[in-house]
Amino acid sequence: MPKKDTTYERIERALYKDRDEAEQMLTAREQEIRERMILCVAKKMDSPLVEDSELVNFLMHGCGGNATPVSQSQAYRDISMINRLVGNIQLAAKNWYRYMIVEGAKKGYQLAIDSGDAKGAAANLDKIGKYTMADKEDNRLDFERMIPPSFEPSDDITILEGLEPIDNLEERRKELRELARSMAKGKAVDAEIINEEEDE
């Protein structure tokens, strides 16, 4: 019996379809969830650092009048689905802001140098050092402290999980060899020798 799709999977497939097509793919309840997800994703894109509590409030109050208000527990379920869908936007936004700070500090440094402001140049270099973590040592691996695993060869299969020793192992091997021989003999066919006369 094939596994039934979850609500999330159905909504994810229909998320970027137009409204008419999505309505054919989803139930009315799933369509409502889809609408809320679209509104919340748009809000997260506009303000990537928006807190989950603010999104919960947004959902509970009907997404600014654009959707049906939901309970707090449903709002948290929606947020869980949204985070699975879009990933960690906040992390990407932080990297973007870090990039902007470093670029701004570079321009500030250049302006300070051009105007002969040593204090301003030093402050901008300090900012660059802080946000690029140039003031910290690189994490180097201490290969001396890395210990390779110690393996001991053994013919005792009981040390492996799920394997049990076979009683009368040699007898069992003989039985299996005999079984393989009989199966091979039963299917074996003698080769036909074909004599072809060479044309001259």
Buried (B, 14 or more C-beta within 10 A) or exposed (E): EEEEEEBBEBBBEBBEBEEEEBBEBBEEEBBBBBBBBBBBBEBBEEEBEBEEEEBBEBBBEBBEEEBEEBEEEBBBBBBEBBBEBBEEBBEEBEEEEEEEBBEBBBEBBEEBEEEEBEEBBEBBBEBBBBBEEEEEEEEEEEEEEEEEEEEEEEEEEEEEEEEEEEEEEEEEEEEEEEEEEEEEEEEEEEEEEEEEEEEE
